[in-house]
Amino acid sequence: MCPGKNISQGRDGKSYARNIAEDVAYMGSLDITTIVCLLNDYEVRSVGCDVKKYAESCSKQGIELIKYPIIEMAPPEDFDSF
C-alpha cells in the first residue's frame, strides 16, 4: 500500500485517490509504529503522494518513517545499513 497514492491510472489500470492523513491514521489505529518506505522521493511523488505530508502525517500519528530507497527488483546496495 502506498499511503496517499493519487493517480488517474496506475500500472494495474486502476485510479487511486487516497488521502495521506487518513491512510496513516488508519495504520496508527492498527498499532503500526514504523513504516519502511523503499521508494525514493521521486517515486513517491510519481504516484501522487506529497513527500512532506507523508512524513508529517507519520510524525503526527507517532509513526516512525524510515526511508530506505532501493532500486526496484534489486537488493539493497548496502546490507550493513539495511
C-alpha positions in Angstrom: 0.0 0.0 0.0 1.2 3.5 -0.8 -0.4 5.9 1.6 -1.7 9.0 -0.2 -1.5 7.4 -3.7 -3.3 9.7 -6.1 -3.1 8.9 -9.8 -5.5 8.6 -12.6 -4.2 5.3 -13.8 -1.7 3.1 -12.1 0.3 0.2 -13.6 -2.7 -2.0 -12.7 -5.0 0.1 -14.8 -6.9 1.4 -11.7 -7.2 5.0 -10.5 -6.4 6.0 -6.9 -7.4 9.0 -4.9 -6.2 8.1 -1.4 -5.8 10.6 1.4 -2.4 10.5 3.1 -3.6 11.7 6.5 -6.4 9.2 6.6 -4.2 6.3 5.4 -1.6 7.0 8.0 -4.2 7.5 10.7 -5.7 4.1 9.8 -2.2 2.5 10.1 -1.9 4.1 13.5 -5.2 2.7 14.6 -3.7 -0.8 13.8 -0.9 -0.1 16.2 1.6 0.2 13.4 4.6 2.1 14.9 7.1 2.0 12.0 6.8 2.3 8.2 9.7 1.4 6.0 9.4 3.2 2.6 11.5 1.6 -0.1 10.7 4.2 -2.7 12.9 7.3 -3.3 11.3 10.7 -3.1 10.8 10.9 -6.9 8.9 7.6 -7.0 6.7 8.7 -4.1 5.9 11.9 -5.9 5.3 9.9 -9.2 2.3 8.2 -7.6 0.9 11.5 -6.5 1.9 11.4 -2.9 3.3 14.5 -1.2 6.6 13.5 0.4 6.5 16.2 3.1 2.8 15.5 4.0 3.7 11.8 4.2 6.4 12.5 6.8 4.2 15.0 8.7 1.3 12.6 8.8 3.6 9.8 10.2 5.0 12.2 12.8 1.5 13.3 13.9 0.5 9.7 14.4 3.6 8.8 16.3 4.8 6.5 13.5 8.4 6.3 12.6 9.0 6.7 8.9 12.2 5.0 7.8 13.2 5.9 4.2 15.4 3.3 2.6 15.1 3.6 -1.1 16.1 0.7 -3.3 16.1 0.1 -7.0 13.0 -1.9 -8.0 13.7 -5.7 -8.1 17.3 -5.1 -6.8 18.8 -6.0 -3.4 19.7 -3.2 -1.1 23.0 -1.6 -2.1 24.4 -1.5 1.5 23.4 -4.6 3.5 25.1 -3.3 6.6 22.9 -0.2 6.9 19.9 -2.3 5.8 
